[in-house]
Amino acid sequence: MPKKRDGGGVSKTQQAAKFLGVSVLAGAVLAGLALPAAGALGLTAKGSVEGFDDIPANLKTPPLSQRTRILDSEGGEIAKVYSRDRTVIGLKDMSPYIQKAIVAIEDARFYQHGAIDLKGILRALNKNAQSGGVSQGASTLTQQYVKNVFVEEAGDNPDKVAQATQQTLGRKVKELKYAIQVEKELGKRKILQNYLNITFFGQQAYGIEAAAQRYFSKHAKDLNLGESALLAGIVQSPSRYDPLNDPQEATRRRNTVLQRMADMKDVTQAEADAAAKKPIKLAVSRPKNGCITATDGAGFFCDYIRTVFLGDKAFGKSRKARLKLWNQGGMTIRTTLDPQAQKSVQASIKEHVYDDDPVATAATIVEPGTGKILGMGQSRPYGFRENETVINLSVNHDMGGGAGYLPGSTFKPVVAAAALEQGTSPEQEYPSPYRMPYPTPVQTCEGEWQGSGSENVENENKEEVGPYGMKEATAKSVNTYFVQLISDMGVCPAVKMAQKMGIERADGKPLQQVPSMTLGTQEMSPLTMAAGYATFASGGQYCSPVALESITDARGRAMKVPQSSCRTAMSKKTADTINTLLKGVVEDGTGKEAGLKGRDSAGKTGTTDSRYAAWFVGYTPNAAGAVWVGDPQHKRKMFNITIGGVPHDKVYGADTPGPIWRDAMSGALEGRPAPALPTVPIDDPAKDKSQGDEGDKGRGKPKPGRNGHGGHNKPGGGWHIPGFPNLLGGGNGGW
């Protein structure tokens, strides 16, 4: 992004060339302007136009780029983003001093002349002839405004900016004709207003409101005489007269403006002298642009908003058109982010995982039945320094995220829901031994999956031996139960259920149709899992995640925003049955550490092969959240590790993501209704077996596989599926 426009001054040669053009223009104007022949003005040189009459009559003024404000659901500001820091205001919101100062120093006869100041040209010619140099130019405020329009239209393209500011006679003639049109159509006050809104004041500030904020931390309407003179003086050369870089030069320039105002009778000589004696007192507000400045850790959500905007055809047919609209700015974007939920997410993350820990965490909360994203945060702050990142660990790769993370046993409820929809009873029992061969063949949507018969799958503890029914198997996260369940049902119903619930791979690839999917062997994002689990909370209705509530453009007009797409993913009976199963997880199973006090909740733990990732995904009737903990680069195994100051021999889904989820959800829902989750009675045969420490613990120490993940285990370890190398080394998935 360019930091300056017309600043820096010009060389003697450039000054002479510029004034030569003014002189020729003066002759043209004095001759009557209406000269159709190019030769009459000598306009055949390179860079000129063919003739005055050939220039289009209408100046197409682009919308001025401005700041866009991104707000939370209650109207609080999350961040300001802009291509150019500008706030367009009317003359009534500009101090009378700045209006008089800019006219006095830039075009003293502004209210007396038309588009071109013939008297001013003659005066400049005479003065420059006397001085032997070029001490005065002759462009009117209107001409300067037209030039700034050309610069604004050029945007940040350096070649177009150069064309818009090139010192050629042709550009001057073009500028003049448009100036005549502008004078005729707008009138003096509107021209002055537009000029003060468009011009560059240095320090990334475009327009007088941004300049007043940047240098004095006040509104343009509150500028006093000295401040107005200083800002008016900057316009001629923003770099030379920058009060931050050269206060002495800026003071001299300010005093020149003050004297000019006194000469013009805009102020008295005494007022000008008094202001000139005062030292410059700045109250600088540094530029605060972009998602990096977002409050309450919402930088990643802010970035997600931009990605949503640029990717949705509701805001333009092409990405180029959408980017242009985004850069023009001036919008007010109201989002779904709930400030209470967002603060709670960040507070919980900060409490449990430090930004310099060897692993990270990401958490997302969505609203069941609407898909609204209520909170989104992570332990690695938004930025480019050490322990920071601009990768949104909560979302899919195409939305600014990474490759995703194995969800482990948090995928098992999807398989259970698919089985229930197929007519399987929740009281279905399986022998569920500690270890068993992987069943083969297994039906998929495309035929049969055929294993070698030598792969084994095992449970966390040797004491975990069935038979088990679905409720106890879910509470203990019994791997061998769910492998038998998906093998009997077939993979296809599970794939289709995942699709209905919006559960997809983070890398955008199709779900691989293999039996191992029941153990969560395909990478997914926290937002995907939170939105998927919200389906259970809303009685079987899946609603796609949505982040936008409303948008108004620079003129205050409402823009159409994309809405959540909702569909029935399963029957209410199935959803209520899953509620029953997952309530058991937080009440008596692996997720007891994540249970909420004083309100119904349900959820599932998940831990993956070699402890590369740990999860807790859960919900209440009014919020669903997913928490992941792990190494974003999939290199650090979570054995013998300290996270948030707490040492762990092994990291489990219950002991690290679980408490993060509990605290984030507790704060997000504090003071809000606590409805009950609808459930159904399930009779599980009594089991005289001890409850395992955690049903989704590890099963051996595997050798590394592809992509840094666990591969084929040693005897007594997990299992490997030949022919499926993309399953992160054929690892165990999750448990």
Residue, then its C-alpha position, 0 to 999 in steps of 0.5 A: m500500500p503506498k504511504k504517500r501520493d503527491g509528496g516529496g517535492v519535484s525537481k527544477t526540471q519537473q517544475a519547469a516542465k510543469f510550468l511550461g504546460v501551464s503557460v501553454l494552457a494559459g495561451a490556449v485559454l486566452a485564445g478561447l479554449a475551443l480549439p479542435a485542431a491538435g496542432a493549434l496547441g501543439l498537442t501531438a507530443k507523446g503523452s498528450v491527447e489528440g484534441f480538447d474536443d475529443i476528451p469525454a465530457n463526463l468525469k467518472t468519479p470512483p467511490l472514495s475508498q474508506r474504512t470498513r467497520i466490522l462489528d460484533s452482534e451487539g454493535g461493538e467494534i471488532a476492527k477497522v479495515y481499509s485500503r485507505d484510511r478515510t472517513v467521508i464527511g460533509l462541510k458541516d463536520m469540518s472546522p471553518y478554519i480548515q476550509k479557510a486554510i486550504v483555500a488560502i494556501e492552495d487557491a486564494r481566488f477559489y471563489q472568484h475564478g472558474a475552473i482555471d484562474l487566468k489572473g493567477i496564471l498571469r501572476a505566476l508567470n510574472k512572479n516566476a519571470q522575476s525570480g528566474g525560477v518556478s516559485q508559483g504554480a497555477s493549478t486551481l483547487t478544482q484542477q487539483y481535485v480532478k487530479n486526485v480523482f484520477v489518482e484515486e481511480a488508479g488505486d494502488n497500481p503504481d503504473k496507473v498512479a504514475q499516469a495519473t500524475q505525469q507532468t505532460l501537457g496532454r494530462k493538463v488539458k484533460e484535467l482542465k476539461y474535466a475541471i470545467q465540467v466539475e465547476k459547472e455541475l458541483g459548485k464551489r462548496k461541493i468541490l471544496q468538500n470533495y477536495l478535503n475528503i479525497t486529498f492525502f495528508g500523509q501518514q496513511a491519512y486520506g481526507i481531513e477527518a482521518a488526518a485530524q484523527r491521525y495527528f490530533s486524535k480529534h474530529a475535523k470539526d474540532l480543529n483549531l486555527g493552528e491545527s488547521a493551518l498545519l494540516a492545510g500546509i501538509v497537502q503540498s508535500p506530505s513528506r516534506y512537511d510531515p510534522l512527525n519527521d520534521p517538526q521545524e519544517a512543518t512549523r515554518r509551513r504552518n506559519t506560512v499558511l497562517q500569514r496567508m490566512a491573515d492576508m486573505k482577512d480570514v483571521t486577524q493578524a493578531e490571531a495569526d501571530a498568536a497561533a504562529k508563536k505556539p509550538i506544534k502539539l500533536a496527539v498522534s493516533r497511530p494507524k490501526n488497520g486490519c484484523i491484527t488490531a481486532t479486540d478480544g482475540a477476534g483477529f482470526f474471525c475478522d480474517y474469516i469475514r474477509t474470506v467469506f466476503l471475497g468468496d461469495k458471489a452475493f458481493g460480486k460476480s468475480r473475485k476481482a469485483r468483490l476485492k474492488l468492493w472490499n478495498q473501496g470500503g466504507m461498509t459497516i459489517r455486523t457479524t454473528l460474533d457474540p461478545q460474551a462468548q468471544k471473551s469467554v473463549q479467549a479467557s479459557i484459552k489463555e488460562h489453559v494453553y500459553d502462546d509459547d507452549p509447544v502445542a496450540t489450541a483452537a476453539t469455536i462455538v456456534e448456535p444450534g438451529t441458526g449456524k451463527i458463529l458465536g465465538m472463535g479463538q486460538s492460543r497462537p495470536y494473530g500476527f507475524r512474530e514468534n509464536e504468532t500466526v495468521i493461519n486460522l486453526s479453527v477453519n478449513h483450508d480454503m477459508g484460511g485454515g490449515a490442513g485440519y486435524l484427526p478428530g479421533s473418537t469425536f467422529k463416533p457419534v456420526v457413525a452411531a447416528a447413521a446406524l440409528e437412522q438405518g434402524t439399528s437399536p441403541e441397545q445393540e450389543y457387540p462382543s467388543p473384545y480388547r483386540m480383534p481383527y479388522p472385519t473384511p469385506v465391508q460395503t462402501c458406496e462404491g463397492e466393497w472395501q477389502g482388507s488383508g485380514s491381518e489388521n488388528v484394532e484394540n481398546e484402550n485398556k485390556e479390562e475393556v472387554g464386552p459385550y457392550g451396548m451402544k450407551e456404555a460403548t459410547a461412554k467408554s469410547v470402545n473402539t472394537y464396538f464401533v468398528q463392528l458397528i460400521s462394518d455391519m452397517g457399511v461405510c456408505p451410511a456413515v459417509k452420507m450422514a457426515q455429508k448431511m451434518g456438514i462434516e467434511r475434510a478440512d483439505g476439501k477432499p472427499l471423505q475416504q470410504v474406509p471402515s477406519m473413518t469410525l475412529g476419526t482418521q480424516e482431518m477436520s476443523p473445529l468449526t466443522m465439528a462444532a457445526g456438525y454436533a449442533t445438529f444433535a442439539s437442534g433435533g436433527q437440523y443441520c445449519s451451515p456456519v454463518a458469520l454475517e448478520s448485515i452489511t451497509d455500504a458507504r451510502g448506508r444502503a443495506m446489502k444482501v448477505p448470505q444466509s445459513s442453509c438448514r436441512t434435516a440431517m436425521s430424525k428428531k428421535t435419532a438426535d434425542t438418542i444421541n443426546t442420551l448417549l453423549k450425556g452419558v459421556v459427560e456424566d459417567g464416561t470419558g468426558k466427566e471433566a468437561g461437564l457443565k454445572g447447572r445445565d444439561s450438556a453432552g459431548k465426546t472426547g477424542t484423542t488421536d494416534s500418537r497423541y498428535a491431537a486431542w479434542f472435546v466436542g459438545y453442546t447444550p440446547n443453545a450452543a455447540g463448541a469444539v476444542w482441539v489441542g495439538d501441534p498445527q504442524h503435526k510433529r509434536k506428540m503429546f507425551n511428557i509435555t507441559i501445557g499451560g503450566v500443567p505437566h502431562d504424561k499423556v494428553y487425553g481429550a478429557d484432561t486438556p480440551g475438556p476443561i477448555w470447553r467447559d470454561a469457554m461454554s460456562g462463560a458464554l452461557e452465563g446468565r442465559p437460559a438453561p433448557a434441558l436436552p431431550t433424551v430417550p430411555i435406553d436400557d443397557p445390560a448391566k455390566d460388572k466391569s470397571q470404568g476405564d480411566e478414559g475410553d479414548k486413550g492410546r494403544g501403543k507407541p507407533k513408528p512414525g508414518r507418512n506426514g509425521h503421523g503414526g504408521h504401522n504399530k509393533p505387535g500389540g499396537g494398533w492396526h494399519i490398512p494396506g492400500f490407503p496410504n493417505l490415512l496419515g500413515g494408516g494410523n489408528g485414527g482416534w479413540 
